[in-house]
Amino acid sequence: MGNEKIFREIENAIFQGIFPGAVLLCAVNQRILFHDAFGLSNLFEKKQMKKDSIFDLASLTKPLATAMALSKLIEKGQIDIDQKIGSILKAFKTSPKADITIDMLLRHTSGFPAHREYFKKMVNAKEPPRQCLRHLLVCEELENRIGERQVYSDLGFMVLSWIIEEITGQRLDQFVWEQIYAPLDIDGLFFLNTGLESKKCIQYCQKIVATQQCPWRKKVLAGEVDDDNAWAAGGVEGHAGLFGDAVSVYKLCCEILNVLQNKPTTVLRSDIIKNFVSKKNQFDMVAGFDTPSKVNSSSGKYFSASSIGHLGFTGTSFWIDPEVGLIIIFLTNRVHPVRSNEGIKKFRPQIHDFIYSELI
């Protein structure tokens, strides 16, 4: 593999200001062929990025935490993927949203809008922040008819984490740790609960990569979730809040790849995950994951149609191609120090194409 070429591509992106730093891990057939760190994890402290740096994974939370947790609940027979949320959450029982199913929430076809700045109300609410969030979700008007259109929605995954907590009596972070991460010996995927002093934050504080210089929190964020709604809710939500390093993301991707390649698994039940990643109505997004779009895919132009992956707002991504056994995990801090830096949108498919052509 042309390691020097990859180094030059990423170092040139750093020079152009596309992101301050990155960690790239590439593997074929569960053999790591490239794993290295580039640039800075914190511009103001001049901290070098390291291979074991911990990133705010942002929306990678959706596939790697929330979807994984729900797959276990389905496996245990505690919910059904086509179950309506009105039968689980009393607050939705008489709501127009009562007929939204788990599958619709996972596939972003629930009708919920993409995003709302709930944190502005949550931080000033008299009631507990998560209680306020859930009240806002119940009151939120749907933008589309249930099941009709696919609109990528953080709100739907907030409802999913609520459902997980309702059924299990545990927060998402606790449940997914016990059911998925611990059995796979993954120590480096975790949430940072802002309501309590986090042992993980203390343990990993020097490794956590900085994100934005937040205009309303009045500081550079490092060790607290970048997403405003997840932060205001306490750091643990279904759409964002997961932190992790490249190797930990890789370990979970290997388990998912085993499903896709019909190989033995440790914690995931293959029929459930295969149902998750099957397309419906030709939508690009499947249950919890994304797939390569036909035009301008973030995965580039070489990943097969059976590939799955996801992006995170902070500059993180993973892609898995079961046809060739390829896993690419590309973690950056592109929002550091400002969220408006969107150069990665053009660079990400280019680096995927470059790696694919070098490896396959």
NORRAFEN-V383900 format. One record per residue. N is the residue number from 0. SS is DSSP state (hx for helix, st for strand, lp for the rest). OMEGA is omega in whole degrees, 0 to 359 (none if undefined). Layout:
N,SS,OMEGA
N,SS,OMEGA
This chain:
0,lp,182
1,lp,182
2,hx,181
3,hx,178
4,hx,179
5,hx,176
6,hx,183
7,hx,181
8,hx,184
9,hx,178
10,hx,176
11,hx,177
12,hx,177
13,hx,179
14,hx,179
15,lp,178
16,lp,180
17,lp,172
18,lp,179
19,lp,183
20,st,183
21,st,167
22,st,180
23,st,175
24,st,179
25,st,180
26,st,174
27,st,182
28,lp,176
29,lp,171
30,st,182
31,st,180
32,st,179
33,st,174
34,st,181
35,st,182
36,st,185
37,st,169
38,st,188
39,st,175
40,st,177
41,st,183
42,lp,186
43,lp,178
44,lp,181
45,lp,180
46,st,180
47,st,173
48,lp,178
49,lp,183
50,lp,180
51,lp,176
52,lp,182
53,st,182
54,st,165
55,st,188
56,st,176
57,st,187
58,lp,169
59,hx,172
60,hx,185
61,hx,180
62,hx,190
63,hx,177
64,hx,187
65,hx,180
66,hx,178
67,hx,179
68,hx,180
69,hx,178
70,hx,178
71,hx,178
72,hx,177
73,hx,179
74,hx,181
75,lp,180
76,lp,182
77,lp,172
78,lp,173
79,lp,185
80,lp,179
81,lp,180
82,lp,180
83,st,186
84,hx,178
85,hx,179
86,hx,182
87,lp,183
88,lp,183
89,hx,183
90,hx,180
91,hx,189
92,lp,181
93,lp,182
94,lp,172
95,lp,181
96,lp,187
97,lp,184
98,lp,174
99,lp,181
100,st,174
101,hx,181
102,hx,179
103,hx,178
104,hx,180
105,hx,183
106,lp,177
107,lp,177
108,lp,185
109,lp,186
110,lp,177
111,lp,174
112,lp,184
113,lp,190
114,lp,171
115,lp,179
116,lp,182
117,lp,185
118,hx,181
119,hx,176
120,hx,184
121,hx,184
122,lp,180
123,lp,184
124,lp,176
125,lp,179
126,lp,177
127,lp,186
128,hx,182
129,hx,176
130,hx,177
131,hx,180
132,hx,183
133,hx,174
134,hx,179
135,hx,178
136,hx,179
137,hx,183
138,hx,183
139,lp,177
140,lp,176
141,lp,180
142,lp,180
143,lp,176
144,lp,183
145,lp,176
146,lp,189
147,lp,184
148,lp,175
149,lp,178
150,lp,183
151,lp,190
152,lp,170
153,hx,187
154,hx,179
155,hx,180
156,hx,170
157,hx,177
158,hx,180
159,hx,179
160,hx,175
161,hx,179
162,hx,178
163,hx,180
164,hx,180
165,hx,184
166,hx,187
167,hx,187
168,lp,179
169,lp,171
170,lp,179
171,hx,183
172,hx,181
173,hx,184
174,hx,183
175,hx,176
176,hx,183
177,hx,188
178,hx,187
179,hx,190
180,hx,182
181,lp,178
182,lp,178
183,lp,181
184,lp,178
185,lp,181
186,lp,189
187,lp,169
188,st,185
189,st,173
190,st,175
191,lp,182
192,lp,184
193,lp,179
194,lp,181
195,lp,175
196,lp,186
197,lp,176
198,hx,179
199,hx,180
200,hx,178
201,hx,183
202,hx,188
203,hx,190
204,hx,182
205,hx,182
206,hx,187
207,st,184
208,lp,179
209,lp,174
210,lp,189
211,lp,167
212,st,193
213,st,183
214,lp,182
215,lp,171
216,lp,172
217,lp,178
218,st,171
219,st,184
220,lp,175
221,lp,183
222,lp,169
223,lp,190
224,lp,182
225,lp,183
226,lp,187
227,hx,181
228,hx,178
229,hx,179
230,hx,182
231,hx,180
232,lp,178
233,lp,175
234,lp,182
235,lp,178
236,lp,185
237,lp,183
238,lp,183
239,lp,178
240,lp,181
241,st,174
242,st,178
243,st,176
244,lp,187
245,hx,182
246,hx,179
247,hx,175
248,hx,180
249,hx,181
250,hx,179
251,hx,177
252,hx,178
253,hx,177
254,hx,178
255,hx,178
256,hx,177
257,hx,177
258,hx,185
259,hx,181
260,lp,177
261,lp,177
262,lp,180
263,lp,180
264,lp,181
265,lp,186
266,lp,185
267,lp,176
268,lp,192
269,hx,184
270,hx,180
271,hx,181
272,hx,178
273,hx,175
274,hx,177
275,hx,190
276,lp,175
277,lp,182
278,lp,174
279,lp,176
280,lp,176
281,lp,176
282,lp,180
283,lp,182
284,lp,175
285,lp,185
286,lp,178
287,lp,185
288,lp,171
289,st,174
290,lp,181
291,lp,175
292,lp,184
293,lp,181
294,lp,175
295,lp,178
296,lp,177
297,lp,179
298,lp,184
299,lp,187
300,lp,186
301,lp,181
302,lp,183
303,lp,181
304,lp,179
305,lp,180
306,lp,173
307,st,179
308,st,177
309,st,176
310,st,172
311,st,185
312,lp,184
313,lp,180
314,lp,183
315,st,176
316,st,167
317,st,174
318,st,182
319,st,177
320,st,184
321,lp,182
322,lp,179
323,lp,178
324,lp,184
325,st,171
326,st,173
327,st,176
328,st,184
329,st,184
330,st,178
331,st,174
332,lp,187
333,lp,179
334,lp,180
335,lp,5
336,lp,182
337,lp,181
338,lp,187
339,lp,179
340,lp,185
341,lp,180
342,lp,182
343,hx,181
344,hx,179
345,hx,185
346,hx,187
347,hx,178
348,hx,179
349,hx,181
350,hx,176
351,hx,178
352,hx,182
353,hx,180
354,hx,181
355,hx,181
356,hx,179
357,hx,188
358,hx,191
359,lp,none
